[in-house]
Amino acid sequence: MSRILKISLVTGLATAGVIALYQVSNLLLIYHYFTYEYYIAGVAIVALGTGFMLANRYRKTETTIGAGKLDSLTSRELRVLELISQGRSNKEIAALNYVELSTVKTHINNIYCKLGVKNRKDATAIYQKGLASQKSTLSPPAII
């Protein structure tokens, strides 16, 4: 089944469930005890819950490795990543870029978040894969 059809089916079933609950409450005369604000709040909570479930289920996950993830980095972050892959320390990176050590640490944290890694080794591996995939095409080399 296609994704749109699944979403439509789940939404339709949720709506049918809400309508069925309303009809059952109507048969049991429960509606006399509550005002319409409670019904509106109930429908809003059900819709919110359905939205969260659908968002979690059909969330797009980033599965690209290499150049696809490197595209999200700024030029300064790419420069820092290049220096990391060369084995430079944070102090050396700060000195080469004429910035403070805290700025380098901020760039490194941003790189880790954007690439979805937790250490220098993994970031370097993604950078090397990106370079290898770039060299295998006919495009000119990137200027970092």
MDTraj code that builds the backbone (N, CA, C; nanometers):
import mdtraj as md
import numpy as np

residues = "MET SER ARG ILE LEU LYS ILE SER LEU VAL THR GLY LEU ALA THR ALA GLY VAL ILE ALA LEU TYR GLN VAL SER ASN LEU LEU LEU ILE TYR HIS TYR PHE THR TYR GLU TYR TYR ILE ALA GLY VAL ALA ILE VAL ALA LEU GLY THR GLY PHE MET LEU ALA ASN ARG TYR ARG LYS THR GLU THR THR ILE GLY ALA GLY LYS LEU ASP SER LEU THR SER ARG GLU LEU ARG VAL LEU GLU LEU ILE SER GLN GLY ARG SER ASN LYS GLU ILE ALA ALA LEU ASN TYR VAL GLU LEU SER THR VAL LYS THR HIS ILE ASN ASN ILE TYR CYS LYS LEU GLY VAL LYS ASN ARG LYS ASP ALA THR ALA ILE TYR GLN LYS GLY LEU ALA SER GLN LYS SER THR LEU SER PRO PRO ALA ILE ILE".split()
xyz = np.array([
    [0.0831, -0.1182, 0.0000],
    [0.0000, 0.0000, 0.0000],
    [0.0875, 0.1245, 0.0000],
    [0.0390, 0.2248, -0.0666],
    [0.1168, 0.3476, -0.0710],
    [0.1048, 0.4228, 0.0614],
    [0.1965, 0.5132, 0.0810],
    [0.2023, 0.5884, 0.2060],
    [0.0774, 0.6746, 0.2256],
    [0.0308, 0.7387, 0.1198],
    [-0.0878, 0.8244, 0.1278],
    [-0.2099, 0.7412, 0.1650],
    [-0.2209, 0.6236, 0.1055],
    [-0.3340, 0.5370, 0.1339],
    [-0.3328, 0.4930, 0.2794],
    [-0.2160, 0.4612, 0.3314],
    [-0.2063, 0.4209, 0.4720],
    [-0.2461, 0.5347, 0.5651],
    [-0.1966, 0.6540, 0.5370],
    [-0.2306, 0.7702, 0.6196],
    [-0.3802, 0.7966, 0.6140],
    [-0.4390, 0.7892, 0.4947],
    [-0.5824, 0.8103, 0.4800],
    [-0.6615, 0.7052, 0.5554],
    [-0.6165, 0.5812, 0.5480],
    [-0.6854, 0.4725, 0.6165],
    [-0.6805, 0.4903, 0.7673],
    [-0.5641, 0.5243, 0.8210],
    [-0.5514, 0.5443, 0.9654],
    [-0.6344, 0.6635, 1.0110],
    [-0.6304, 0.7715, 0.9361],
    [-0.7098, 0.8892, 0.9711],
    [-0.8586, 0.8576, 0.9653],
    [-0.9011, 0.7855, 0.8639],
    [-1.0421, 0.7471, 0.8522],
    [-1.0856, 0.6571, 0.9659],
    [-1.0017, 0.5619, 1.0036],
    [-1.0359, 0.4739, 1.1158],
    [-1.0429, 0.5505, 1.2471],
    [-0.9524, 0.6438, 1.2671],
    [-0.9558, 0.7248, 1.3884],
    [-1.0822, 0.8089, 1.3933],
    [-1.1195, 0.8678, 1.2813],
    [-1.2425, 0.9475, 1.2750],
    [-1.3645, 0.8604, 1.2996],
    [-1.3667, 0.7428, 1.2395],
    [-1.4785, 0.6504, 1.2616],
    [-1.4875, 0.6097, 1.4081],
    [-1.3719, 0.5909, 1.4716],
    [-1.3719, 0.5572, 1.6134],
    [-1.4300, 0.6685, 1.6987],
    [-1.3946, 0.7922, 1.6666],
    [-1.4487, 0.9067, 1.7411],
    [-1.5997, 0.9167, 1.7206],
    [-1.6444, 0.8978, 1.5988],
    [-1.7887, 0.9037, 1.5708],
    [-1.8607, 0.7907, 1.6446],
    [-1.8011, 0.6718, 1.6462],
    [-1.8623, 0.5593, 1.7173],
    [-1.8701, 0.5880, 1.8662],
    [-1.7659, 0.6448, 1.9237],
    [-1.7705, 0.6795, 2.0662],
    [-1.8793, 0.7830, 2.0946],
    [-1.8946, 0.8780, 2.0041],
    [-1.9997, 0.9774, 2.0210],
    [-2.1370, 0.9125, 2.0170],
    [-2.1573, 0.8208, 1.9242],
    [-2.2864, 0.7537, 1.9141],
    [-2.3148, 0.6687, 2.0370],
    [-2.2131, 0.6011, 2.0883],
    [-2.2313, 0.5208, 2.2100],
    [-2.2666, 0.6112, 2.3267],
    [-2.1971, 0.7244, 2.3384],
    [-2.2290, 0.8168, 2.4474],
    [-2.3690, 0.8744, 2.4301],
    [-2.4117, 0.8914, 2.3064],
    [-2.5462, 0.9408, 2.2793],
    [-2.6496, 0.8377, 2.3225],
    [-2.6225, 0.7110, 2.2967],
    [-2.7144, 0.6050, 2.3371],
    [-2.7224, 0.5900, 2.4886],
    [-2.6137, 0.6122, 2.5551],
    [-2.6107, 0.5974, 2.7006],
    [-2.6468, 0.7269, 2.7730],
    [-2.6808, 0.8292, 2.6973],
    [-2.7213, 0.9591, 2.7505],
    [-2.6117, 1.0245, 2.8359],
    [-2.4889, 0.9967, 2.8023],
    [-2.3777, 1.0564, 2.8749],
    [-2.3633, 1.2033, 2.8391],
    [-2.4076, 1.2392, 2.7214],
    [-2.3885, 1.3760, 2.6757],
    [-2.4639, 1.4757, 2.7624],
    [-2.5616, 1.4345, 2.8368],
    [-2.6352, 1.5275, 2.9240],
    [-2.5486, 1.5758, 3.0392],
    [-2.4463, 1.4999, 3.0746],
    [-2.3640, 1.5348, 3.1888],
    [-2.2460, 1.6246, 3.1516],
    [-2.2124, 1.6331, 3.0239],
    [-2.0972, 1.7112, 2.9804],
    [-2.1410, 1.8195, 2.8828],
    [-2.0683, 1.9298, 2.8853],
    [-2.0955, 2.0346, 2.7876],
    [-2.0135, 2.0073, 2.6619],
    [-2.0414, 2.0825, 2.5581],
    [-1.9759, 2.0576, 2.4296],
    [-1.8258, 2.0861, 2.4342],
    [-1.7807, 2.1684, 2.5299],
    [-1.6377, 2.1969, 2.5407],
    [-1.5577, 2.0705, 2.5694],
    [-1.6147, 1.9806, 2.6470],
    [-1.5450, 1.8555, 2.6770],
    [-1.5313, 1.7695, 2.5510],
    [-1.6356, 1.7711, 2.4694],
    [-1.6276, 1.6951, 2.3443],
    [-1.5210, 1.7531, 2.2514],
    [-1.5166, 1.8848, 2.2424],
    [-1.4171, 1.9497, 2.1580],
    [-1.2765, 1.9191, 2.2096],
    [-1.2585, 1.9249, 2.3419],
    [-1.1285, 1.8930, 2.4009],
    [-1.0919, 1.7475, 2.3735],
    [-1.1885, 1.6577, 2.3837],
    [-1.1629, 1.5160, 2.3563],
    [-1.1212, 1.4926, 2.2118],
    [-1.1920, 1.5565, 2.1194],
    [-1.1582, 1.5421, 1.9771],
    [-1.0199, 1.6006, 1.9499],
    [-0.9881, 1.7128, 2.0129],
    [-0.8565, 1.7737, 1.9934],
    [-0.7465, 1.6828, 2.0467],
    [-0.7682, 1.6195, 2.1605],
    [-0.6682, 1.5291, 2.2174],
    [-0.6496, 1.4066, 2.1287],
    [-0.7594, 1.3525, 2.0773],
    [-0.7492, 1.2372, 1.9877],
    [-0.6757, 1.2754, 1.8595],
    [-0.7069, 1.3910, 1.8042],
    [-0.6393, 1.4357, 1.6816],
    [-0.4909, 1.4597, 1.7077],
    [-0.4584, 1.5166, 1.8222],
    [-0.3182, 1.5397, 1.8569],
    [-0.2438, 1.4076, 1.8714],
    [-0.3046, 1.3134, 1.9400],
    [-0.2430, 1.1816, 1.9554],
    [-0.2238, 1.1117, 1.8220],
    [-0.3232, 1.1203, 1.7358],
    [-0.3130, 1.0605, 1.6027],
    [-0.2019, 1.1268, 1.5225],
    [-0.1899, 1.2567, 1.5338],
    [-0.0830, 1.3285, 1.4637],
    [0.0545, 1.2851, 1.5102],
    [0.0718, 1.2700, 1.6418],
    [0.2001, 1.2240, 1.6942],
    [0.2317, 1.0828, 1.6472],
    [0.1319, 0.9957, 1.6491],
    [0.1548, 0.8580, 1.6049],
    [0.1940, 0.8537, 1.4573],
    [0.1232, 0.9299, 1.3746],
    [0.1551, 0.9309, 1.2322],
    [0.2925, 0.9925, 1.2059],
    [0.3248, 1.0983, 1.2795],
    [0.4548, 1.1628, 1.2600],
    [0.5685, 1.0683, 1.2987],
    [0.5526, 0.9970, 1.4084],
    [0.6574, 0.9035, 1.4495],
    [0.6682, 0.7855, 1.3548],
    [0.5572, 0.7422, 1.3035],
    [0.5588, 0.6243, 1.2171],
    [0.6163, 0.6547, 1.0791],
    [0.5831, 0.7705, 1.0252],
    [0.6233, 0.8021, 0.8888],
    [0.7334, 0.9069, 0.8829],
    [0.8069, 0.9236, 0.9913],
    [0.9145, 1.0207, 0.9944],
    [1.0227, 0.9785, 0.8960],
    [1.0718, 1.0747, 0.8212],
    [1.1797, 1.0459, 0.7265],
    [1.3091, 1.0401, 0.8044],
    [1.3824, 0.9324, 0.7868],
    [1.5120, 0.9199, 0.8508],
    [1.6195, 0.9433, 0.7468],
    [1.7243, 1.0078, 0.7898],
    [1.8337, 1.0387, 0.6984],
    [1.9256, 0.9179, 0.6912],
    [1.9273, 0.8535, 0.5755],
    [2.0079, 0.7338, 0.5606],
    [2.1265, 0.7552, 0.4681],
    [2.1408, 0.8758, 0.4172],
    [2.2512, 0.8994, 0.3258],
    [2.3815, 0.9094, 0.4033],
    [2.4846, 0.8551, 0.3445],
    [2.6165, 0.8601, 0.4063],
    [2.7098, 0.9263, 0.3063],
    [2.7961, 1.0106, 0.3554],
    [2.8951, 1.0724, 0.2685],
    [2.8572, 1.2123, 0.2294],
    [2.8580, 1.2379, 0.0997],
    [2.8408, 1.3735, 0.0492],
    [2.7051, 1.4314, 0.0845],
    [2.6017, 1.3495, 0.0951],
    [2.4683, 1.3998, 0.1289],
    [2.4660, 1.4689, 0.2632],
    [2.5350, 1.4123, 0.3605],
    [2.5404, 1.4746, 0.4917],
    [2.6361, 1.5927, 0.4935],
    [2.7384, 1.5869, 0.4130],
    [2.8348, 1.6965, 0.4103],
    [2.7750, 1.8228, 0.3512],
    [2.6699, 1.8093, 0.2716],
    [2.6057, 1.9265, 0.2115],
    [2.5428, 2.0173, 0.3162],
    [2.5080, 1.9614, 0.4326],
    [2.4427, 2.0418, 0.5354],
    [2.5419, 2.1257, 0.6161],
    [2.6707, 2.1031, 0.5983],
    [2.7719, 2.1766, 0.6741],
    [2.8047, 2.3102, 0.6079],
    [2.8363, 2.4094, 0.6920],
    [2.8799, 2.5388, 0.6400],
    [3.0254, 2.5274, 0.5942],
    [3.0735, 2.6294, 0.5257],
    [3.2122, 2.6255, 0.4771],
    [3.3109, 2.6228, 0.5931],
    [3.2813, 2.6937, 0.6999],
    [3.3705, 2.6941, 0.8161],
    [3.3709, 2.5566, 0.8844],
    [3.2546, 2.4951, 0.8918],
    [3.2464, 2.3613, 0.9514],
    [3.3192, 2.2584, 0.8647],
    [3.3099, 2.2729, 0.7327],
    [3.3854, 2.1841, 0.6439],
    [3.5356, 2.2009, 0.6631],
    [3.5794, 2.3241, 0.6814],
    [3.7220, 2.3504, 0.7052],
    [3.7659, 2.2849, 0.8355],
    [3.6851, 2.2980, 0.9409],
    [3.7178, 2.2359, 1.0697],
    [3.7193, 2.0845, 1.0558],
    [3.6234, 2.0290, 0.9818],
    [3.6181, 1.8843, 0.9618],
    [3.7411, 1.8354, 0.8838],
    [3.7843, 1.9138, 0.7859],
    [3.9046, 1.8780, 0.7114],
    [4.0260, 1.8735, 0.8035],
    [4.0359, 1.9713, 0.8923],
    [4.1491, 1.9744, 0.9855],
    [4.1400, 1.8610, 1.0874],
    [4.0198, 1.8260, 1.1270],
    [4.0017, 1.7112, 1.2169],
    [4.0493, 1.5842, 1.1483],
    [4.0139, 1.5693, 1.0214],
    [4.0537, 1.4486, 0.9490],
    [4.2048, 1.4419, 0.9280],
    [4.2712, 1.5576, 0.9341],
    [4.4171, 1.5597, 0.9252],
    [4.4826, 1.5277, 1.0586],
    [4.4026, 1.5120, 1.1638],
    [4.4553, 1.4774, 1.2948],
    [4.4949, 1.5963, 1.3794],
    [4.4454, 1.7138, 1.3464],
    [4.4797, 1.8344, 1.4220],
    [4.4028, 1.8387, 1.5533],
    [4.4619, 1.9004, 1.6539],
    [4.3954, 1.9176, 1.7827],
    [4.3068, 2.0422, 1.7767],
    [4.2243, 2.0590, 1.8793],
    [4.1361, 2.1763, 1.8832],
    [4.2172, 2.3055, 1.8894],
    [4.3265, 2.3041, 1.9655],
    [4.4114, 2.4239, 1.9743],
    [4.4732, 2.4575, 1.8396],
    [4.5194, 2.3570, 1.7676],
    [4.5788, 2.3810, 1.6357],
    [4.4740, 2.4346, 1.5381],
    [4.3530, 2.3788, 1.5448],
    [4.2449, 2.4260, 1.4563],
    [4.2122, 2.5712, 1.4867],
    [4.2075, 2.6054, 1.6160],
    [4.1789, 2.7443, 1.6554],
    [4.2880, 2.8385, 1.6046],
    [4.4129, 2.7973, 1.6154],
    [4.5231, 2.8819, 1.5702],
    [4.5219, 2.9000, 1.4190],
    [4.4933, 2.7932, 1.3447],
    [4.4925, 2.8018, 1.1985],
    [4.3766, 2.8871, 1.1463],
    [4.2654, 2.8899, 1.2189],
    [4.1484, 2.9669, 1.1740],
    [4.1359, 3.1026, 1.2420],
    [4.2302, 3.1364, 1.3300],
    [4.2291, 3.2636, 1.4017],
    [4.0998, 3.2857, 1.4792],
    [4.0569, 3.1814, 1.5513],
    [3.9372, 3.1904, 1.6347],
    [3.9695, 3.1360, 1.7732],
    [3.8785, 3.1564, 1.8652],
    [3.8948, 3.1059, 2.0016],
    [3.8704, 2.9559, 2.0060],
    [3.9226, 2.8927, 2.1089],
    [3.9058, 2.7489, 2.1283],
    [3.7583, 2.7133, 2.1460],
    [3.6833, 2.8000, 2.2147],
    [3.5403, 2.7730, 2.2360],
    [3.4639, 2.7746, 2.1035],
    [3.5080, 2.8570, 2.0086],
    [3.4444, 2.8616, 1.8767],
    [3.4674, 2.7309, 1.8017],
    [3.5871, 2.6788, 1.8122],
    [3.6181, 2.5505, 1.7479],
    [3.5319, 2.4403, 1.8081],
    [3.5180, 2.4412, 1.9405],
    [3.4357, 2.3398, 2.0059],
    [3.2900, 2.3509, 1.9624],
    [3.2418, 2.4728, 1.9432],
    [3.1048, 2.4922, 1.8942],
    [3.0902, 2.4370, 1.7528],
    [3.1873, 2.4650, 1.6665],
    [3.1836, 2.4109, 1.5302],
    [3.1839, 2.2581, 1.5326],
    [3.2667, 2.2000, 1.6180],
    [3.2749, 2.0543, 1.6256],
    [3.1423, 1.9948, 1.6736],
    [3.0802, 2.0569, 1.7725],
    [2.9496, 2.0082, 1.8188],
    [2.8447, 2.0181, 1.7091],
    [2.8471, 2.1272, 1.6326],
    [2.7531, 2.1414, 1.5206],
    [2.7776, 2.0339, 1.4147],
    [2.9035, 2.0051, 1.3884],
    [2.9383, 1.9004, 1.2909],
    [2.8852, 1.7660, 1.3380],
    [2.9076, 1.7343, 1.4649],
    [2.8614, 1.6070, 1.5196],
    [2.7094, 1.5948, 1.5083],
    [2.6388, 1.7026, 1.5389],
    [2.4919, 1.6994, 1.5308],
    [2.4449, 1.6812, 1.3870],
    [2.5030, 1.7566, 1.2955],
    [2.4594, 1.7500, 1.1563],
    [2.4929, 1.6164, 1.0914],
    [2.6055, 1.5569, 1.1292],
    [2.6451, 1.4284, 1.0711],
    [2.5869, 1.3105, 1.1473],
    [2.5368, 1.3359, 1.2673],
    [2.4798, 1.2278, 1.3476],
    [2.5861, 1.1346, 1.4038],
    [2.6987, 1.1900, 1.4448],
    [2.8074, 1.1101, 1.5008],
    [2.8386, 1.1586, 1.6420],
    [2.9238, 1.0812, 1.7112],
    [2.9566, 1.1166, 1.8491],
    [3.1053, 1.1387, 1.8732],
    [3.1884, 1.1132, 1.7725],
    [3.3319, 1.1311, 1.7937],
    [3.4019, 1.1680, 1.6635],
    [3.5303, 1.2017, 1.6762],
    [3.6106, 1.2452, 1.5618],
    [3.6300, 1.1341, 1.4597],
    [3.6450, 1.0134, 1.5085],
    [3.6695, 0.9002, 1.4192],
    [3.5536, 0.8809, 1.3215],
    [3.4302, 0.8844, 1.3736],
    [3.3128, 0.8673, 1.2871],
    [3.2963, 0.9850, 1.1913],
    [3.3232, 1.1068, 1.2407],
    [3.3133, 1.2247, 1.1543],
    [3.4160, 1.2177, 1.0416],
    [3.5368, 1.1741, 1.0752],
    [3.6414, 1.1605, 0.9743],
    [3.6046, 1.0551, 0.8708],
    [3.5431, 0.9454, 0.9165],
    [3.5021, 0.8402, 0.8232],
    [3.3998, 0.8927, 0.7231],
    [3.3028, 0.9698, 0.7699],
    [3.2022, 1.0265, 0.6794],
    [3.2684, 1.1249, 0.5828],
    [3.3624, 1.2045, 0.6332],
    [3.4325, 1.3002, 0.5480],
    [3.5114, 1.2271, 0.4390],
    [3.5800, 1.1199, 0.4760],
    [3.6576, 1.0435, 0.3780],
    [3.5665, 0.9776, 0.2743],
    [3.4506, 0.9267, 0.3175],
    [3.3554, 0.8683, 0.2219],
    [3.3031, 0.9746, 0.1261],
    [3.2811, 1.0940, 0.1796],
    [3.2356, 1.2038, 0.0941],
    [3.3393, 1.2414, -0.0090],
    [3.4651, 1.2439, 0.0321],
    [3.5730, 1.2747, -0.0627],
    [3.5873, 1.1639, -0.1665],
    [3.5751, 1.0389, -0.1219],
    [3.5887, 0.9276, -0.2157],
    [3.4764, 0.9284, -0.3182],
    [3.3545, 0.9583, -0.2747],
    [3.2433, 0.9611, -0.3704],
    [3.2552, 1.0804, -0.4644],
    [3.3137, 1.1892, -0.4144],
    [3.3324, 1.3073, -0.4991],
    [3.4411, 1.2820, -0.6035],
    [3.5455, 1.2136, -0.5657],
    [3.6538, 1.1854, -0.6597],
    [3.6117, 1.0857, -0.7664],
    [3.5128, 1.0038, -0.7364],
    [3.4714, 0.9030, -0.8330],
    [3.3805, 0.9594, -0.9413],
    [3.3352, 1.0826, -0.9273],
    [3.2513, 1.1450, -1.0287],
    [3.3347, 1.2344, -1.1187],
    [3.2712, 1.2911, -1.2187],
    [3.3422, 1.3783, -1.3105],
    [3.3401, 1.5238, -1.2665],
    [3.2843, 1.5523, -1.1487],
    [3.2780, 1.6906, -1.1028],
    [3.4141, 1.7352, -1.0531],
    [3.4400, 1.8673, -1.0601],
    [3.5683, 1.9174, -1.0126],
    [3.5774, 1.9048, -0.8607],
    [3.6971, 1.9024, -0.8041],
    [3.7110, 1.8882, -0.6588],
    [3.6561, 2.0095, -0.5858],
    [3.6083, 1.9855, -0.4639],
    [3.5510, 2.0940, -0.3835],
    [3.6629, 2.1802, -0.3285],
    [3.6356, 2.3092, -0.3237],
    [3.7308, 2.4022, -0.2639],
    [3.6806, 2.4306, -0.1244],
    [3.7591, 2.3903, -0.0291],
    [3.7155, 2.4037, 0.1106],
    [3.7894, 2.5157, 0.1764],
])
top = md.Topology()
chain = top.add_chain()
for i, resn in enumerate(residues, 1):
    res = top.add_residue(resn, chain, resSeq=i)
    for name in ("N", "CA", "C"):
        top.add_atom(name, md.element.get_by_symbol(name[0]), res)
traj = md.Trajectory(xyz[None], top)
